[in-house]
Amino acid sequence: MRLAWGPVELHPLRREDAREWSRLRTENESWLLPWEPSTGLSWAARHTPAAYRAMRRAATRRARVGTSLPFAVRYEGRLVGQVTVDNVVRGALRSGSLGYWVDRAVAGRGVASLAVALVCDHAFGPVGLHRLQADIRPENRPSRRLVERLGFRQEALFRDYLDIDGAWRDHLGYALLAEETPGGVLARWRARAPR
Ligand SMILES: CC(C)(COP(=O)(O)OP(=O)(O)OC[C@H]1O[C@@H](n2cnc3c(N)ncnc32)[C@H](O)[C@@H]1OP(=O)(O)O)[C@@H](O)C(=O)NCCC(=O)NCCS
């Protein structure tokens, strides 16, 4: 599956991106650390090329059984981030949880908004989900702004929700339903954000 708009392209995680992913994530440690769930491993150990290959294998397995939609994000052909819908549940719920990050070097240009909007439209369209959620630390202003501009509503406050960077952190629960953006999430964002 490939999703694209202008210079932004999303595709499944590629085996050959291991070294570039490792370099990017290592360089972006201070940018990403305040927002990423702890694993008990050091940042360096979590971001070797071998760690990428293991992460890719696990993500591909989950994608095959339908519990995840993992995408790499490219900007002007260069790997710059990831967008993933995890915890995909079918049946009467038909929901999933969004996660995303971009390289600090491309932040603030709308790349992340575009990428997340493309994934939302894919999830609500061909995949058939009804609800997408994003759990965000109250301090993460760019991320809150991103989902708010795409139409997500704040529904909840989860106290001490995730172990991040050595402590339990509160999160705000945002959600968007398929019928809340009948014309599509990308169209809504583009209509509101002349860039
Ligand atoms: C969250 C993240 C993906 C957003 O990326 P980005 O490149 O800033 O996204 P965009 O350029 O699409 O901008 C999103 C919105 O946030 C706003 N924004 C960017 N930086 C901001 C800041 N420091 N304070 C307030 N708003 C900010 C942008 O202006 C934009 O709003 P607009 O559409 O009204 O102009 C990026 O900051 C990131 O990767 N952060 C680290 C990982 C992370 O936090 N992941 C999400 C965990 S929930």
The ligand as an ORCA input file, in Angstrom:
! r2SCAN-3c Opt
* xyz 0 1
  C       4.153     15.897     16.722
  C       4.938     16.076     15.432
  C       4.814     14.817     14.582
  C       4.340     17.268     14.683
  O       5.160     17.517     13.596
  P       5.164     18.942     12.872
  O       6.162     18.835     11.808
  O       5.268     20.057     13.830
  O       3.696     18.906     12.276
  P       3.085     19.967     11.318
  O       4.139     20.793     10.632
  O       2.134     19.209     10.480
  O       2.340     20.948     12.332
  C       1.292     20.533     13.170
  C       0.738     21.753     13.899
  O       1.494     22.005     15.104
  C       1.923     23.365     15.130
  N       3.173     23.448     15.860
  C       4.394     23.015     15.451
  N       5.294     23.269     16.439
  C       4.609     23.854     17.441
  C       4.972     24.340     18.738
  N       6.233     24.247     19.189
  N       3.999     24.871     19.523
  C       2.719     24.965     19.102
  N       2.311     24.528     17.883
  C       3.255     23.968     17.081
  C       2.059     23.728     13.679
  O       2.018     25.134     13.469
  C       0.824     23.039     13.094
  O      -0.344     23.779     13.362
  P      -1.051     24.591     12.171
  O      -1.547     23.544     11.204
  O      -2.130     25.317     12.863
  O       0.011     25.491     11.582
  C       6.458     16.382     15.705
  O       6.531     17.500     16.538
  C       7.201     15.205     16.339
  O       7.619     14.272     15.653
  N       7.407     15.274     17.667
  C       8.122     14.243     18.382
  C       7.343     12.926     18.453
  C       5.930     13.123     18.925
  O       5.616     14.001     19.717
  N       5.019     12.257     18.421
  C       3.613     12.316     18.780
  C       3.389     11.679     20.104
  S       1.677     11.812     20.601
*
